[in-house]
Amino acid sequence: MALDSQAAGLADLTGAGVLAEIGDDRTRFANDRALKAYAGSGPVTRASGKSIAITHRRINNDRLAAAG
């Protein structure tokens, strides 16, 4: 996962904010989905039997979730 000025949709200020929030150790997150889960912007899927519910996370990192 490369997070630099080449990342689509990240301007200089937004990219700096994201980098400040997640730190410089990008290996903490196995993939993009792990980073979205940390930010709290990824969906939560709960399944039980035939029922499937997709909801949003109630607890999140507001600064990362706002960045995208």
mmCIF file of the N, C-alpha and C atoms, coordinates in Angstrom:
data_MODEL
# 
_entry.id   MODEL 
# 
loop_
_atom_site.group_PDB 
_atom_site.id 
_atom_site.type_symbol 
_atom_site.label_atom_id 
_atom_site.label_alt_id 
_atom_site.label_comp_id 
_atom_site.label_asym_id 
_atom_site.label_entity_id 
_atom_site.label_seq_id 
_atom_site.pdbx_PDB_ins_code 
_atom_site.Cartn_x 
_atom_site.Cartn_y 
_atom_site.Cartn_z 
_atom_site.occupancy 
_atom_site.B_iso_or_equiv 
_atom_site.pdbx_formal_charge 
_atom_site.auth_seq_id 
_atom_site.auth_comp_id 
_atom_site.auth_asym_id 
_atom_site.auth_atom_id 
_atom_site.pdbx_PDB_model_num 
ATOM 1   N N  . MET A 1 1  ? 0.848   -1.164  0.000  1.00 0.00 ? 1  MET A N  1 
ATOM 2   C CA . MET A 1 1  ? 0.000   0.000   0.000  1.00 0.00 ? 1  MET A CA 1 
ATOM 3   C C  . MET A 1 1  ? 0.894   1.227   0.000  1.00 0.00 ? 1  MET A C  1 
ATOM 4   N N  . ALA A 1 2  ? 0.863   1.976   -1.030 1.00 0.00 ? 2  ALA A N  1 
ATOM 5   C CA . ALA A 1 2  ? 1.694   3.162   -1.141 1.00 0.00 ? 2  ALA A CA 1 
ATOM 6   C C  . ALA A 1 2  ? 0.865   4.394   -0.831 1.00 0.00 ? 2  ALA A C  1 
ATOM 7   N N  . LEU A 1 3  ? 1.310   5.173   0.122  1.00 0.00 ? 3  LEU A N  1 
ATOM 8   C CA . LEU A 1 3  ? 0.623   6.395   0.490  1.00 0.00 ? 3  LEU A CA 1 
ATOM 9   C C  . LEU A 1 3  ? 1.591   7.539   0.273  1.00 0.00 ? 3  LEU A C  1 
ATOM 10  N N  . ASP A 1 4  ? 1.474   8.159   -0.870 1.00 0.00 ? 4  ASP A N  1 
ATOM 11  C CA . ASP A 1 4  ? 2.345   9.279   -1.180 1.00 0.00 ? 4  ASP A CA 1 
ATOM 12  C C  . ASP A 1 4  ? 1.572   10.257  -2.044 1.00 0.00 ? 4  ASP A C  1 
ATOM 13  N N  . SER A 1 5  ? 2.260   11.177  -2.651 1.00 0.00 ? 5  SER A N  1 
ATOM 14  C CA . SER A 1 5  ? 1.580   12.187  -3.456 1.00 0.00 ? 5  SER A CA 1 
ATOM 15  C C  . SER A 1 5  ? 0.957   11.597  -4.717 1.00 0.00 ? 5  SER A C  1 
ATOM 16  N N  . GLN A 1 6  ? 1.294   10.369  -5.074 1.00 0.00 ? 6  GLN A N  1 
ATOM 17  C CA . GLN A 1 6  ? 0.733   9.726   -6.246 1.00 0.00 ? 6  GLN A CA 1 
ATOM 18  C C  . GLN A 1 6  ? -0.628  9.093   -5.969 1.00 0.00 ? 6  GLN A C  1 
ATOM 19  N N  . ALA A 1 7  ? -1.033  8.978   -4.699 1.00 0.00 ? 7  ALA A N  1 
ATOM 20  C CA . ALA A 1 7  ? -2.306  8.350   -4.346 1.00 0.00 ? 7  ALA A CA 1 
ATOM 21  C C  . ALA A 1 7  ? -3.456  9.184   -4.889 1.00 0.00 ? 7  ALA A C  1 
ATOM 22  N N  . ALA A 1 8  ? -4.378  8.528   -5.539 1.00 0.00 ? 8  ALA A N  1 
ATOM 23  C CA . ALA A 1 8  ? -5.504  9.225   -6.153 1.00 0.00 ? 8  ALA A CA 1 
ATOM 24  C C  . ALA A 1 8  ? -6.402  9.831   -5.084 1.00 0.00 ? 8  ALA A C  1 
ATOM 25  N N  . GLY A 1 9  ? -6.748  11.086  -5.253 1.00 0.00 ? 9  GLY A N  1 
ATOM 26  C CA . GLY A 1 9  ? -7.680  11.742  -4.357 1.00 0.00 ? 9  GLY A CA 1 
ATOM 27  C C  . GLY A 1 9  ? -7.070  12.371  -3.126 1.00 0.00 ? 9  GLY A C  1 
ATOM 28  N N  . LEU A 1 10 ? -5.773  12.273  -2.950 1.00 0.00 ? 10 LEU A N  1 
ATOM 29  C CA . LEU A 1 10 ? -5.139  12.884  -1.782 1.00 0.00 ? 10 LEU A CA 1 
ATOM 30  C C  . LEU A 1 10 ? -4.340  14.106  -2.205 1.00 0.00 ? 10 LEU A C  1 
ATOM 31  N N  . ALA A 1 11 ? -4.772  15.254  -1.755 1.00 0.00 ? 11 ALA A N  1 
ATOM 32  C CA . ALA A 1 11 ? -4.016  16.475  -1.993 1.00 0.00 ? 11 ALA A CA 1 
ATOM 33  C C  . ALA A 1 11 ? -2.875  16.532  -0.979 1.00 0.00 ? 11 ALA A C  1 
ATOM 34  N N  . ASP A 1 12 ? -2.047  17.530  -1.086 1.00 0.00 ? 12 ASP A N  1 
ATOM 35  C CA . ASP A 1 12 ? -0.882  17.633  -0.193 1.00 0.00 ? 12 ASP A CA 1 
ATOM 36  C C  . ASP A 1 12 ? -1.289  17.692  1.272  1.00 0.00 ? 12 ASP A C  1 
ATOM 37  N N  . LEU A 1 13 ? -2.249  18.554  1.602  1.00 0.00 ? 13 LEU A N  1 
ATOM 38  C CA . LEU A 1 13 ? -2.648  18.722  2.989  1.00 0.00 ? 13 LEU A CA 1 
ATOM 39  C C  . LEU A 1 13 ? -3.371  17.488  3.520  1.00 0.00 ? 13 LEU A C  1 
ATOM 40  N N  . THR A 1 14 ? -4.246  16.899  2.702  1.00 0.00 ? 14 THR A N  1 
ATOM 41  C CA . THR A 1 14 ? -4.965  15.697  3.125  1.00 0.00 ? 14 THR A CA 1 
ATOM 42  C C  . THR A 1 14 ? -4.007  14.528  3.293  1.00 0.00 ? 14 THR A C  1 
ATOM 43  N N  . GLY A 1 15 ? -3.083  14.381  2.368  1.00 0.00 ? 15 GLY A N  1 
ATOM 44  C CA . GLY A 1 15 ? -2.088  13.308  2.457  1.00 0.00 ? 15 GLY A CA 1 
ATOM 45  C C  . GLY A 1 15 ? -1.221  13.442  3.696  1.00 0.00 ? 15 GLY A C  1 
ATOM 46  N N  . ALA A 1 16 ? -0.870  14.675  4.042  1.00 0.00 ? 16 ALA A N  1 
ATOM 47  C CA . ALA A 1 16 ? -0.073  14.900  5.244  1.00 0.00 ? 16 ALA A CA 1 
ATOM 48  C C  . ALA A 1 16 ? -0.874  14.549  6.496  1.00 0.00 ? 16 ALA A C  1 
ATOM 49  N N  . GLY A 1 17 ? -2.165  14.871  6.484  1.00 0.00 ? 17 GLY A N  1 
ATOM 50  C CA . GLY A 1 17 ? -3.014  14.534  7.626  1.00 0.00 ? 17 GLY A CA 1 
ATOM 51  C C  . GLY A 1 17 ? -3.174  13.041  7.805  1.00 0.00 ? 17 GLY A C  1 
ATOM 52  N N  . VAL A 1 18 ? -3.368  12.333  6.691  1.00 0.00 ? 18 VAL A N  1 
ATOM 53  C CA . VAL A 1 18 ? -3.499  10.870  6.748  1.00 0.00 ? 18 VAL A CA 1 
ATOM 54  C C  . VAL A 1 18 ? -2.199  10.252  7.243  1.00 0.00 ? 18 VAL A C  1 
ATOM 55  N N  . LEU A 1 19 ? -1.096  10.718  6.739  1.00 0.00 ? 19 LEU A N  1 
ATOM 56  C CA . LEU A 1 19 ? 0.205   10.197  7.163  1.00 0.00 ? 19 LEU A CA 1 
ATOM 57  C C  . LEU A 1 19 ? 0.448   10.467  8.647  1.00 0.00 ? 19 LEU A C  1 
ATOM 58  N N  . ALA A 1 20 ? 0.018   11.626  9.127  1.00 0.00 ? 20 ALA A N  1 
ATOM 59  C CA . ALA A 1 20 ? 0.185   11.946  10.550 1.00 0.00 ? 20 ALA A CA 1 
ATOM 60  C C  . ALA A 1 20 ? -0.677  11.038  11.420 1.00 0.00 ? 20 ALA A C  1 
ATOM 61  N N  . GLU A 1 21 ? -1.855  10.672  10.949 1.00 0.00 ? 21 GLU A N  1 
ATOM 62  C CA . GLU A 1 21 ? -2.747  9.821   11.734 1.00 0.00 ? 21 GLU A CA 1 
ATOM 63  C C  . GLU A 1 21 ? -2.281  8.374   11.784 1.00 0.00 ? 21 GLU A C  1 
ATOM 64  N N  . ILE A 1 22 ? -1.819  7.831   10.643 1.00 0.00 ? 22 ILE A N  1 
ATOM 65  C CA . ILE A 1 22 ? -1.460  6.411   10.629 1.00 0.00 ? 22 ILE A CA 1 
ATOM 66  C C  . ILE A 1 22 ? 0.005   6.173   10.960 1.00 0.00 ? 22 ILE A C  1 
ATOM 67  N N  . GLY A 1 23 ? 0.802   7.212   10.936 1.00 0.00 ? 23 GLY A N  1 
ATOM 68  C CA . GLY A 1 23 ? 2.219   7.065   11.242 1.00 0.00 ? 23 GLY A CA 1 
ATOM 69  C C  . GLY A 1 23 ? 3.009   6.610   10.026 1.00 0.00 ? 23 GLY A C  1 
ATOM 70  N N  . ASP A 1 24 ? 4.289   6.439   10.197 1.00 0.00 ? 24 ASP A N  1 
ATOM 71  C CA . ASP A 1 24 ? 5.140   6.091   9.065  1.00 0.00 ? 24 ASP A CA 1 
ATOM 72  C C  . ASP A 1 24 ? 5.337   4.586   8.907  1.00 0.00 ? 24 ASP A C  1 
ATOM 73  N N  . ASP A 1 25 ? 4.796   3.789   9.818  1.00 0.00 ? 25 ASP A N  1 
ATOM 74  C CA . ASP A 1 25 ? 4.910   2.336   9.721  1.00 0.00 ? 25 ASP A CA 1 
ATOM 75  C C  . ASP A 1 25 ? 3.693   1.779   8.975  1.00 0.00 ? 25 ASP A C  1 
ATOM 76  N N  . ARG A 1 26 ? 3.780   1.707   7.658  1.00 0.00 ? 26 ARG A N  1 
ATOM 77  C CA . ARG A 1 26 ? 2.649   1.270   6.833  1.00 0.00 ? 26 ARG A CA 1 
ATOM 78  C C  . ARG A 1 26 ? 2.419   -0.232  6.900  1.00 0.00 ? 26 ARG A C  1 
ATOM 79  N N  . THR A 1 27 ? 3.347   -0.964  7.497  1.00 0.00 ? 27 THR A N  1 
ATOM 80  C CA . THR A 1 27 ? 3.172   -2.414  7.586  1.00 0.00 ? 27 THR A CA 1 
ATOM 81  C C  . THR A 1 27 ? 2.198   -2.795  8.701  1.00 0.00 ? 27 THR A C  1 
ATOM 82  N N  . ARG A 1 28 ? 1.745   -1.812  9.482  1.00 0.00 ? 28 ARG A N  1 
ATOM 83  C CA . ARG A 1 28 ? 0.740   -2.091  10.516 1.00 0.00 ? 28 ARG A CA 1 
ATOM 84  C C  . ARG A 1 28 ? -0.563  -2.585  9.899  1.00 0.00 ? 28 ARG A C  1 
ATOM 85  N N  . PHE A 1 29 ? -0.825  -2.187  8.669  1.00 0.00 ? 29 PHE A N  1 
ATOM 86  C CA . PHE A 1 29 ? -2.066  -2.546  7.995  1.00 0.00 ? 29 PHE A CA 1 
ATOM 87  C C  . PHE A 1 29 ? -1.744  -3.510  6.862  1.00 0.00 ? 29 PHE A C  1 
ATOM 88  N N  . ALA A 1 30 ? -2.392  -4.664  6.891  1.00 0.00 ? 30 ALA A N  1 
ATOM 89  C CA . ALA A 1 30 ? -2.102  -5.703  5.897  1.00 0.00 ? 30 ALA A CA 1 
ATOM 90  C C  . ALA A 1 30 ? -2.531  -5.277  4.493  1.00 0.00 ? 30 ALA A C  1 
ATOM 91  N N  . ASN A 1 31 ? -3.625  -4.514  4.401  1.00 0.00 ? 31 ASN A N  1 
ATOM 92  C CA . ASN A 1 31 ? -4.121  -4.084  3.093  1.00 0.00 ? 31 ASN A CA 1 
ATOM 93  C C  . ASN A 1 31 ? -4.969  -2.831  3.281  1.00 0.00 ? 31 ASN A C  1 
ATOM 94  N N  . ASP A 1 32 ? -5.584  -2.380  2.193  1.00 0.00 ? 32 ASP A N  1 
ATOM 95  C CA . ASP A 1 32 ? -6.401  -1.170  2.241  1.00 0.00 ? 32 ASP A CA 1 
ATOM 96  C C  . ASP A 1 32 ? -7.629  -1.343  3.122  1.00 0.00 ? 32 ASP A C  1 
ATOM 97  N N  . ARG A 1 33 ? -8.197  -2.541  3.136  1.00 0.00 ? 33 ARG A N  1 
ATOM 98  C CA . ARG A 1 33 ? -9.388  -2.798  3.960  1.00 0.00 ? 33 ARG A CA 1 
ATOM 99  C C  . ARG A 1 33 ? -9.070  -2.658  5.446  1.00 0.00 ? 33 ARG A C  1 
ATOM 100 N N  . ALA A 1 34 ? -7.878  -3.065  5.846  1.00 0.00 ? 34 ALA A N  1 
ATOM 101 C CA . ALA A 1 34 ? -7.477  -2.933  7.247  1.00 0.00 ? 34 ALA A CA 1 
ATOM 102 C C  . ALA A 1 34 ? -7.359  -1.465  7.639  1.00 0.00 ? 34 ALA A C  1 
ATOM 103 N N  . LEU A 1 35 ? -6.857  -0.642  6.745  1.00 0.00 ? 35 LEU A N  1 
ATOM 104 C CA . LEU A 1 35 ? -6.759  0.794   7.015  1.00 0.00 ? 35 LEU A CA 1 
ATOM 105 C C  . LEU A 1 35 ? -8.150  1.418   7.093  1.00 0.00 ? 35 LEU A C  1 
ATOM 106 N N  . LYS A 1 36 ? -9.062  1.019   6.211  1.00 0.00 ? 36 LYS A N  1 
ATOM 107 C CA . LYS A 1 36 ? -10.433 1.531   6.275  1.00 0.00 ? 36 LYS A CA 1 
ATOM 108 C C  . LYS A 1 36 ? -11.116 1.115   7.568  1.00 0.00 ? 36 LYS A C  1 
ATOM 109 N N  . ALA A 1 37 ? -10.861 -0.089  8.026  1.00 0.00 ? 37 ALA A N  1 
ATOM 110 C CA . ALA A 1 37 ? -11.439 -0.547  9.289  1.00 0.00 ? 37 ALA A CA 1 
ATOM 111 C C  . ALA A 1 37 ? -10.884 0.271   10.452 1.00 0.00 ? 37 ALA A C  1 
ATOM 112 N N  . TYR A 1 38 ? -9.592  0.572   10.426 1.00 0.00 ? 38 TYR A N  1 
ATOM 113 C CA . TYR A 1 38 ? -8.976  1.394   11.468 1.00 0.00 ? 38 TYR A CA 1 
ATOM 114 C C  . TYR A 1 38 ? -9.576  2.804   11.463 1.00 0.00 ? 38 TYR A C  1 
ATOM 115 N N  . ALA A 1 39 ? -9.808  3.328   10.273 1.00 0.00 ? 39 ALA A N  1 
ATOM 116 C CA . ALA A 1 39 ? -10.387 4.662   10.163 1.00 0.00 ? 39 ALA A CA 1 
ATOM 117 C C  . ALA A 1 39 ? -11.854 4.667   10.575 1.00 0.00 ? 39 ALA A C  1 
ATOM 118 N N  . GLY A 1 40 ? -12.493 3.520   10.479 1.00 0.00 ? 40 GLY A N  1 
ATOM 119 C CA . GLY A 1 40 ? -13.902 3.443   10.831 1.00 0.00 ? 40 GLY A CA 1 
ATOM 120 C C  . GLY A 1 40 ? -14.824 3.748   9.675  1.00 0.00 ? 40 GLY A C  1 
ATOM 121 N N  . SER A 1 41 ? -14.295 3.806   8.466  1.00 0.00 ? 41 SER A N  1 
ATOM 122 C CA . SER A 1 41 ? -15.130 4.129   7.313  1.00 0.00 ? 41 SER A CA 1 
ATOM 123 C C  . SER A 1 41 ? -15.544 2.896   6.522  1.00 0.00 ? 41 SER A C  1 
ATOM 124 N N  . GLY A 1 42 ? -15.055 1.730   6.895  1.00 0.00 ? 42 GLY A N  1 
ATOM 125 C CA . GLY A 1 42 ? -15.444 0.497   6.223  1.00 0.00 ? 42 GLY A CA 1 
ATOM 126 C C  . GLY A 1 42 ? -16.756 -0.034  6.784  1.00 0.00 ? 42 GLY A C  1 
ATOM 127 N N  . PRO A 1 43 ? -17.542 -0.725  5.987  1.00 0.00 ? 43 PRO A N  1 
ATOM 128 C CA . PRO A 1 43 ? -18.812 -1.262  6.480  1.00 0.00 ? 43 PRO A CA 1 
ATOM 129 C C  . PRO A 1 43 ? -18.606 -2.450  7.415  1.00 0.00 ? 43 PRO A C  1 
ATOM 130 N N  . VAL A 1 44 ? -19.605 -2.698  8.260  1.00 0.00 ? 44 VAL A N  1 
ATOM 131 C CA . VAL A 1 44 ? -19.605 -3.834  9.170  1.00 0.00 ? 44 VAL A CA 1 
ATOM 132 C C  . VAL A 1 44 ? -20.675 -4.802  8.693  1.00 0.00 ? 44 VAL A C  1 
ATOM 133 N N  . THR A 1 45 ? -20.291 -6.030  8.403  1.00 0.00 ? 45 THR A N  1 
ATOM 134 C CA . THR A 1 45 ? -21.242 -7.039  7.966  1.00 0.00 ? 45 THR A CA 1 
ATOM 135 C C  . THR A 1 45 ? -21.428 -8.056  9.082  1.00 0.00 ? 45 THR A C  1 
ATOM 136 N N  . ARG A 1 46 ? -22.664 -8.236  9.492  1.00 0.00 ? 46 ARG A N  1 
ATOM 137 C CA . ARG A 1 46 ? -22.996 -9.227  10.515 1.00 0.00 ? 46 ARG A CA 1 
ATOM 138 C C  . ARG A 1 46 ? -23.926 -10.245 9.877  1.00 0.00 ? 46 ARG A C  1 
ATOM 139 N N  . ALA A 1 47 ? -23.563 -11.516 9.993  1.00 0.00 ? 47 ALA A N  1 
ATOM 140 C CA . ALA A 1 47 ? -24.363 -12.581 9.400  1.00 0.00 ? 47 ALA A CA 1 
ATOM 141 C C  . ALA A 1 47 ? -24.674 -13.631 10.451 1.00 0.00 ? 47 ALA A C  1 
ATOM 142 N N  . SER A 1 48 ? -25.921 -14.091 10.428 1.00 0.00 ? 48 SER A N  1 
ATOM 143 C CA . SER A 1 48 ? -26.351 -15.148 11.319 1.00 0.00 ? 48 SER A CA 1 
ATOM 144 C C  . SER A 1 48 ? -27.421 -15.957 10.594 1.00 0.00 ? 48 SER A C  1 
ATOM 145 N N  . GLY A 1 49 ? -27.078 -17.168 10.262 1.00 0.00 ? 49 GLY A N  1 
ATOM 146 C CA . GLY A 1 49 ? -28.030 -17.997 9.519  1.00 0.00 ? 49 GLY A CA 1 
ATOM 147 C C  . GLY A 1 49 ? -28.290 -17.419 8.147  1.00 0.00 ? 49 GLY A C  1 
ATOM 148 N N  . LYS A 1 50 ? -29.540 -17.115 7.858  1.00 0.00 ? 50 LYS A N  1 
ATOM 149 C CA . LYS A 1 50 ? -29.905 -16.550 6.558  1.00 0.00 ? 50 LYS A CA 1 
ATOM 150 C C  . LYS A 1 50 ? -29.935 -15.025 6.561  1.00 0.00 ? 50 LYS A C  1 
ATOM 151 N N  . SER A 1 51 ? -29.753 -14.434 7.715  1.00 0.00 ? 51 SER A N  1 
ATOM 152 C CA . SER A 1 51 ? -29.825 -12.978 7.845  1.00 0.00 ? 51 SER A CA 1 
ATOM 153 C C  . SER A 1 51 ? -28.448 -12.353 7.661  1.00 0.00 ? 51 SER A C  1 
ATOM 154 N N  . ILE A 1 52 ? -28.407 -11.285 6.892  1.00 0.00 ? 52 ILE A N  1 
ATOM 155 C CA . ILE A 1 52 ? -27.176 -10.522 6.697  1.00 0.00 ? 52 ILE A CA 1 
ATOM 156 C C  . ILE A 1 52 ? -27.522 -9.049  6.887  1.00 0.00 ? 52 ILE A C  1 
ATOM 157 N N  . ALA A 1 53 ? -26.777 -8.364  7.743  1.00 0.00 ? 53 ALA A N  1 
ATOM 158 C CA . ALA A 1 53 ? -26.981 -6.938  7.982  1.00 0.00 ? 53 ALA A CA 1 
ATOM 159 C C  . ALA A 1 53 ? -25.674 -6.202  7.747  1.00 0.00 ? 53 ALA A C  1 
ATOM 160 N N  . ILE A 1 54 ? -25.736 -5.149  6.961  1.00 0.00 ? 54 ILE A N  1 
ATOM 161 C CA . ILE A 1 54 ? -24.560 -4.323  6.686  1.00 0.00 ? 54 ILE A CA 1 
ATOM 162 C C  . ILE A 1 54 ? -24.832 -2.950  7.287  1.00 0.00 ? 54 ILE A C  1 
ATOM 163 N N  . THR A 1 55 ? -23.984 -2.546  8.222  1.00 0.00 ? 55 THR A N  1 
ATOM 164 C CA . THR A 1 55 ? -24.164 -1.275  8.914  1.00 0.00 ? 55 THR A CA 1 
ATOM 165 C C  . THR A 1 55 ? -22.870 -0.480  8.881  1.00 0.00 ? 55 THR A C  1 
ATOM 166 N N  . HIS A 1 56 ? -22.918 0.703   9.474  1.00 0.00 ? 56 HIS A N  1 
ATOM 167 C CA . HIS A 1 56 ? -21.713 1.523   9.569  1.00 0.00 ? 56 HIS A CA 1 
ATOM 168 C C  . HIS A 1 56 ? -21.125 1.394   10.966 1.00 0.00 ? 56 HIS A C  1 
ATOM 169 N N  . ARG A 1 57 ? -19.873 1.745   11.093 1.00 0.00 ? 57 ARG A N  1 
ATOM 170 C CA . ARG A 1 57 ? -19.201 1.687   12.381 1.00 0.00 ? 57 ARG A CA 1 
ATOM 171 C C  . ARG A 1 57 ? -19.596 2.910   13.205 1.00 0.00 ? 57 ARG A C  1 
ATOM 172 N N  . ARG A 1 58 ? -19.861 2.678   14.473 1.00 0.00 ? 58 ARG A N  1 
ATOM 173 C CA . ARG A 1 58 ? -20.243 3.792   15.344 1.00 0.00 ? 58 ARG A CA 1 
ATOM 174 C C  . ARG A 1 58 ? -19.021 4.493   15.933 1.00 0.00 ? 58 ARG A C  1 
ATOM 175 N N  . ILE A 1 59 ? -17.938 3.767   16.094 1.00 0.00 ? 59 ILE A N  1 
ATOM 176 C CA . ILE A 1 59 ? -16.706 4.360   16.632 1.00 0.00 ? 59 ILE A CA 1 
ATOM 177 C C  . ILE A 1 59 ? -15.710 4.444   15.480 1.00 0.00 ? 59 ILE A C  1 
ATOM 178 N N  . ASN A 1 60 ? -15.145 5.626   15.290 1.00 0.00 ? 60 ASN A N  1 
ATOM 179 C CA . ASN A 1 60 ? -14.194 5.788   14.201 1.00 0.00 ? 60 ASN A CA 1 
ATOM 180 C C  . ASN A 1 60 ? -13.182 6.868   14.523 1.00 0.00 ? 60 ASN A C  1 
ATOM 181 N N  . ASN A 1 61 ? -12.193 6.956   13.710 1.00 0.00 ? 61 ASN A N  1 
ATOM 182 C CA . ASN A 1 61 ? -11.208 8.027   13.776 1.00 0.00 ? 61 ASN A CA 1 
ATOM 183 C C  . ASN A 1 61 ? -11.727 9.108   12.838 1.00 0.00 ? 61 ASN A C  1 
ATOM 184 N N  . ASP A 1 62 ? -12.268 10.171  13.384 1.00 0.00 ? 62 ASP A N  1 
ATOM 185 C CA . ASP A 1 62 ? -12.939 11.205  12.588 1.00 0.00 ? 62 ASP A CA 1 
ATOM 186 C C  . ASP A 1 62 ? -12.035 11.825  11.527 1.00 0.00 ? 62 ASP A C  1 
ATOM 187 N N  . ARG A 1 63 ? -10.782 12.034  11.859 1.00 0.00 ? 63 ARG A N  1 
ATOM 188 C CA . ARG A 1 63 ? -9.883  12.671  10.895 1.00 0.00 ? 63 ARG A CA 1 
ATOM 189 C C  . ARG A 1 63 ? -9.581  11.766  9.713  1.00 0.00 ? 63 ARG A C  1 
ATOM 190 N N  . LEU A 1 64 ? -9.418  10.455  9.970  1.00 0.00 ? 64 LEU A N  1 
ATOM 191 C CA . LEU A 1 64 ? -9.176  9.523   8.859  1.00 0.00 ? 64 LEU A CA 1 
ATOM 192 C C  . LEU A 1 64 ? -10.450 9.260   8.064  1.00 0.00 ? 64 LEU A C  1 
ATOM 193 N N  . ALA A 1 65 ? -11.570 9.141   8.737  1.00 0.00 ? 65 ALA A N  1 
ATOM 194 C CA . ALA A 1 65 ? -12.835 8.892   8.039  1.00 0.00 ? 65 ALA A CA 1 
ATOM 195 C C  . ALA A 1 65 ? -13.190 10.056  7.131  1.00 0.00 ? 65 ALA A C  1 
ATOM 196 N N  . ALA A 1 66 ? -12.899 11.272  7.538  1.00 0.00 ? 66 ALA A N  1 
ATOM 197 C CA . ALA A 1 66 ? -13.190 12.451  6.729  1.00 0.00 ? 66 ALA A CA 1 
ATOM 198 C C  . ALA A 1 66 ? -12.289 12.520  5.499  1.00 0.00 ? 66 ALA A C  1 
ATOM 199 N N  . ALA A 1 67 ? -11.102 11.951  5.590  1.00 0.00 ? 67 ALA A N  1 
ATOM 200 C CA . ALA A 1 67 ? -10.168 11.986  4.456  1.00 0.00 ? 67 ALA A CA 1 
ATOM 201 C C  . ALA A 1 67 ? -10.567 11.013  3.355  1.00 0.00 ? 67 ALA A C  1 
ATOM 202 N N  . GLY A 1 68 ? -11.375 10.058  3.675  1.00 0.00 ? 68 GLY A N  1 
ATOM 203 C CA . GLY A 1 68 ? -11.823 9.204   2.584  1.00 0.00 ? 68 GLY A CA 1 
ATOM 204 C C  . GLY A 1 68 ? -11.836 7.793   2.896  1.00 0.00 ? 68 GLY A C  1 
# 
